[in-house]
Amino acid sequence: MEKEKLLAKLNWFYNLELSQVDLYTAQSKSLNDQEICVAFERIAIIEQQHVDNIANAIHELGGQPSKIGDVVAPIVGNVTGRILSLSGVEHVLNINILLEQRAMEDYRNLINDLSNTRYPGHLIKTLQYNLIDEGLHAAWSKEKLGVYGEKEKQT
């Protein structure tokens, strides 16, 4: 993979993760379920670590993180998080699962594209760690969605 193409893909992830930070932060402040709010706050912290790790990878390759992403992605994430929160916890969890699954698919594709290339192993390892985190976020949301489904059956 050409370096410029890799930098473009990493900037895509940089923007995605930036928007996720603000999405989860907005959701953590907009919902009434305390456990979910605390979890979303924690997930936002993990997503910020992803932002930082990807920014470091971009710098190591001689690139610069997207300036447009620094402005646009947080706004998109914040607005989306607030709007989604109005639709209720179950809808929020469903959308978050879809977003995490998309991120996982994109991480898997990039990891596969980078296998057997000249890029440093720690870059692939960072992407793998991010992939695992996204999977954990999706699994947690699925579990909570099941809890909400059970609550509805009881009422």
C-alpha positions in Angstrom: 0.0 0.0 0.0 1.3 3.4 -0.9 2.1 5.7 2.0 -0.3 8.4 0.8 -3.2 5.9 0.6 -2.3 4.7 4.1 -2.3 8.2 5.4 -5.7 8.9 3.8 -7.1 5.7 5.5 -5.6 6.6 8.8 -7.1 10.1 8.6 -10.5 8.5 7.8 -10.1 6.6 11.1 -8.9 9.7 12.9 -12.1 11.6 11.8 -14.3 8.6 12.7 -12.8 8.3 16.2 -13.0 12.0 16.8 -16.7 12.0 16.0 -17.1 8.9 18.2 -15.6 10.7 21.2 -18.1 13.5 20.9 -21.0 11.1 20.1 -20.4 9.1 23.2 -19.8 12.2 25.3 -23.0 13.8 24.2 -24.9 10.6 24.8 -23.4 10.3 28.3 -24.8 13.7 29.2 -28.2 13.2 27.5 -29.6 10.0 28.8 -31.3 9.2 32.1 -29.8 5.7 32.7 -26.8 6.3 35.0 -25.0 3.1 34.2 -25.2 3.7 30.5 -24.1 7.3 31.0 -21.1 6.2 32.9 -20.3 3.5 30.3 -20.6 6.0 27.5 -18.3 8.4 29.3 -15.7 5.6 29.6 -16.2 4.6 26.0 -15.5 8.2 25.0 -12.2 8.1 26.9 -11.2 4.9 25.1 -12.2 6.5 21.7 -10.0 9.5 22.6 -7.1 7.0 23.1 -7.8 5.8 19.6 -7.7 9.3 18.3 -4.3 9.9 20.0 -2.9 6.6 18.8 -4.0 7.2 15.2 -2.6 10.8 15.3 0.7 9.4 16.5 0.7 6.8 13.7 0.0 9.6 11.1 2.9 11.6 12.5 5.3 8.6 12.5 4.5 8.2 8.8 5.3 11.9 8.2 1.7 13.1 7.8 -0.6 15.4 9.6 -4.0 14.6 11.1 -6.8 16.1 9.2 -7.4 19.7 10.1 -11.0 19.6 8.8 -11.6 16.6 10.9 -10.5 18.5 14.0 -13.4 20.9 13.4 -16.1 18.9 11.6 -15.9 15.5 13.3 -16.6 16.7 16.8 -19.5 18.8 15.7 -21.0 15.9 13.8 -20.5 13.5 16.7 -21.9 16.0 19.3 -25.0 16.8 17.3 -25.6 13.2 16.3 -25.2 12.1 19.9 -27.7 14.7 21.2 -30.3 13.9 18.5 -30.0 10.1 18.9 -30.4 10.5 22.7 -33.9 12.0 22.1 -35.0 8.8 20.5 -34.4 6.7 23.7 -31.9 4.3 25.0 -32.8 1.3 22.9 -32.4 3.3 19.6 -29.1 4.8 20.8 -27.8 1.3 21.6 -28.9 -0.1 18.2 -27.3 2.8 16.3 -24.1 2.6 18.4 -23.9 -1.1 17.6 -24.2 -0.4 13.9 -21.5 2.3 14.1 -19.1 0.0 16.0 -19.7 -2.8 13.6 -18.9 -0.6 10.7 -15.7 0.6 12.4 -14.7 -3.0 13.1 -15.2 -3.9 9.4 -13.1 -1.0 8.3 -10.3 -1.8 10.9 -10.3 -5.5 9.7 -10.0 -4.4 6.1 -7.1 -2.1 6.8 -5.3 -4.6 9.0 -5.7 -7.2 6.1 -4.4 -4.6 3.6 -1.3 -4.0 5.8 -0.4 -7.6 6.4 2.8 -8.5 4.6 3.7 -4.9 4.0 6.7 -2.8 5.0 4.8 -0.9 7.6 5.8 -1.3 11.3 4.2 -4.1 13.3 3.2 -1.7 16.0 1.0 0.1 13.6 -0.9 -3.1 12.9 -1.0 -3.9 16.6 -2.5 -0.5 17.3 -5.2 -1.1 14.7 -5.9 -4.5 16.2 -6.2 -3.0 19.7 -8.7 -0.5 18.3 -10.6 -3.3 16.6 -10.9 -5.2 19.8 -12.1 -2.1 21.7 -14.8 -1.5 19.1 -15.9 -5.1 19.5 -16.1 -4.7 23.2 -18.2 -1.5 22.8 -20.6 -3.3 20.5 -20.8 -6.4 22.7 -21.5 -4.2 25.8 -24.2 -2.3 23.9 -25.8 -5.6 22.7 -25.8 -6.9 26.2 -27.5 -3.7 27.5 -30.0 -3.9 24.6 -31.0 -7.4 25.8 -31.5 -6.0 29.4 -33.8 -3.3 28.0 -35.7 -5.9 26.0 -36.2 -8.0 29.1 -37.4 -4.9 31.1 -40.0 -4.2 28.4 -41.3 -7.8 28.6 -41.8 -7.4 32.3 -43.8 -4.2 32.0 
